[in-house]
Amino acid sequence: MKTIRLLITGGATGFGKAMALCWVKHAQQDTAIKVCIADIHQQRGEETVAELKKLGAEAFYSQCDITVEADIAATRDIIQERWQGVDIVINNAGVATGGSLNGESLEQWEWVFNINLFGMVKVSQAFVDVFRKQGQGYFINVASQAGVTPIPLMGSYNAVKAAVVSFSETMKTELAPENIDVSVVCPSFFKTNLDESMRTSEQVMRESIKRQFNKADMTAEEVAEKVWQQAQKRNFLMLTHKSGKAAYYMKKWLPIDWYLNKIIKATKKMVLRAREGQGENG
């Protein structure tokens, strides 16, 4: 029987949980699927594990803060003891930030980079030797549409997600000779709980992001399905939204000044709508 061993950071809720459930639901009858949910939220993590077990998966929760190397090492050691290896590492854990240039403190920049980038680097460093020893492995790094087509008034988030895209491309080319594959996921807004962890000191920005989440046309489950489909082909850049693909190719193929002028106009409208919404709520 074929076995798929899967580690998902930030897998207790939201998109991470949706991906865990998606992988399990797609498992064939001749495939045993094992899932480690690595997260800082124990209760939510154990609830997700219970759901995965009901679907027939072998699953367990590991308390893991991806900014703490000891937590990552402990998770790796538990996986090695239980499974003697892992096939797919989904670097999903992350937080959100927003604000204007003067509205985001340096502390906020450091916070989001420490989690969204340096945490991913630490997890990848911890598991790449596991992949090397077993002769194969697959990293799926979760970035954002913001990493390829930046969103106005989200400087630190755009920058860290662009760094994830670049880091993933570097990993792809560096590790390919060792039979270790890498993909990077760049979803647009979808209905999830990412706004729970969002940091911003500007109410206008909070209102704008809230509107984006509320009008999102895809759920976390639908995005997870897109990722699963593309993972079967080992696509490197996974764009999950039609609007995101359109924006990506628009930026790629059209004159950059034309594209930027279009974004500038959209930014003015976004700020105006957010301020109007703030006035209604105030």
N, C-alpha and C positions, 0 to 999 in steps of 0.2 A: 504493500500500500504506500502511495506517495504521501509525504508529510510536508506541510508548509508551516514554518515557525516564524512568527511575526511579533515584532516589538513596536509598540506605538507610544511615543512620548505625548503627554497631554491627551491621553486616550480615554479619560474618564467621562468627558462630556463633549458636546458640540461636534465639531468636524472629526476629531480623533475617534470619538465613539462611533460616529456614522461610518467611518472607514473600517473600524473593527467589525461592525455588524455586516457591512457590505462584503468583506472578504469571507466571512463565515458563511453567509447566505449563498455565495457563489461556489463554495467548496463542492467538488464532485463526490459521489458516493464512494469512490475509491481513493479519496484524499482525506487524510487526517489533518486538521488545522489546529495549531496551538497559538495562543495569543497571550502576550504579556502586556498588561495595561500599566504603564509607568506614569505616575501622576502625583501631584502634591495633595490631592483631595481624596482621602481614604474612603469615606463613605460613598461618594459618587463612584469611585473606582471599583469598590466591591459590588455596588449595584450593577455596574456595567458587566463585570465578570459574571455575575449571576445570570444576566440576560444571554451572554455568550454561551454559557454552559447549557442553558435551556435549548439553544439551537444546535447543541451537539459538539461544541468546541471544547478543547482542553484549555482552560484560561486561568490566569492568576494575576493578582494585583501586586505591584511593587512600589513602595513609597519612594518617589524619586523627584528631587528638585534638580533640574538640569544645570543649574548654576553651581551645584555642589559636586565636586569630583568624587567624593566618597560615596554619595548616593548612586552615581552612575556606575562606579566600580562594583558596588554591592548588587545592583540590578544585573550587571553583566555576569557576575559570579553565580547568582541564583539561576540565571538562564543556562549557563554552562553546566551547572550541576543537574538541572532538571532535564535539559534537552540536548546537551552536548553540542550546542551550536545554535545559530539563528540564520534564517534565510533572507528576511526582509526587515530593515530598520526604517520606520517612518518617523522622521524628525518633524513632529507636528507641534510640539509645545511652543506657545508663544503668547505675546500680549500686544495690545494696541496703544498707540499714542497719537495725539493730534495737537495742532496749534500753529500759530504763525511764527515767523522767525524770532521775534522778540517774546512770543508767548510761551515758548518751550524753554525750560531751564536746562542747563548743562546736565544737571542731575537726572532729568527725564531722558535726555539723549543716552546717558550712560546706562540707565535702567533698561531701556528697550534693547540696546545693543548687547548688554550682558546676558539677557535672556534669549532674544531672537537669533542672535548670531553666535556669540561666544558659547552659549549653551549647546547649540547645534554642533559647533566645532568640537566641544568636549565629548559629546555623545559619539560623534563620528570617529574621533581619535580612539575612544575606548573600544569600539566595535570593529574597526577596520582590521585589526590583527586577528580577530575571530574569523572574519571573512577570509583573510589570507591563509590561515591554517587549514580551513576546510576547502579552500580552492574556489570559492564562489560566494557571491553576496549581492545584495541590491539595496541601495539607499534611495529613499524617496523623501526629498526635502520640501517642506511646505513653505513657499514664499507667498507672493500675492501679485495680483494684477498691478498693484502699486509699484512693484519692483521693475516692471517693464514700461508702464505708462503712468508716471507719477501723478498722484492726486494732490491738488492744491491744498495748502494749509495742513499738510501732514509731512513736514520735512524729515523728521527723525524716522518715521515709519517707512516712508518712501526709501530713504537712504539705507536702512537696515535690510529691507526686502530686496533692494537692488544688490546689496552685498551678498545676500543668500543666493541670488541667481548667479552672480559671478563666482562665488565659492563653489556652487554646484557644478558649473561648467569646468572649473579647474579640477574638481574631484573626478568628473567624468573622464577627462583626457588623461589624468594622472593614473587612475586606477584601472582603466580599461585593459591594459596589458596583463593584469592579474585576474581577469575574469570577474571583476567587481563593477557592477553597473550603477548608474546614478540617473535619477530623474528629478526635475524640479516642478512643483505645482504652483500655478499662478491664477488662483480664482479671483473673480470680482466679488462684489458684495453678495452674500447669501444669508438666509435666516439662521443665525447661530447665537451663541452666548459670548462672542468675543468682546462685545461692548461692556460686559461685566468687568473686565480687567482694564478697560481703556482709561488712560490718564490724559487729562487736558485741563488747563486752567481757564479756558475760554468757552463761555457758554454758547457763543455763536458756532464754534466748532462742534461742540457736543450735539447741538440741535441739527447741524448739517449731517453728521454721521448717523444720528438716530433716524433721520429721514431716509438715508440711503439703505439702512438695514430694513426699515419698515416697508419700503417699496421693492425690495429684492424679489426677483422673479424665480429664484431657485432656492431649494432647501438644502440643508447640509447633506441629506441622504442622496439627493439628485447629483450634487457635486461629487460625492464619494463614488457614485456609480460611474461618472465620467472618468474619474481617476483610475478606478479599477479597470475599465475598458482600455485606457491608454497604457496602463501598466502591463497589460498582457502583450503589448507590442513593444514595450520598453521605450516609448517615446521620451525624448529628453525634456523638451519644454511642453508642459501640459497646460494648455489654455482651456478652461472649462466652460466659459460663457461666450455666447455668440457676440455679444457687445464687446467683450474683452478682446476677442480675436479681431473684430473689426478695428478697434482702437490700435491694437498692436500693428496690424498691417498698414493702417493709415499712417502711423508714425514712421514705419519702416520704409514705405515706398513713396510717400508724398514729400514735397519740400518742407523742411523742418520749420521754417518761419511761418508757413501757412498753418501747419499743425499747431504751433505754439499760440498763434493768434486765436485759433479756434478754442484752445484751452483757456486762454485769458478771458475770452467772452463768457465761457461757461463758468469760470470762477466768479466773475462779477454777479452772475445770476444766482449761483449757489449761496454766496454770502448774503445777497439781498433776501432770498427765501428764508435763510436761517434767521436773519434779524427780524423778519416779519413774524416768523414762528415764535421767536423769543418774546416779541411784543404781545402776541396773542396769549402766551402762557404767563406773562407778567402782569 
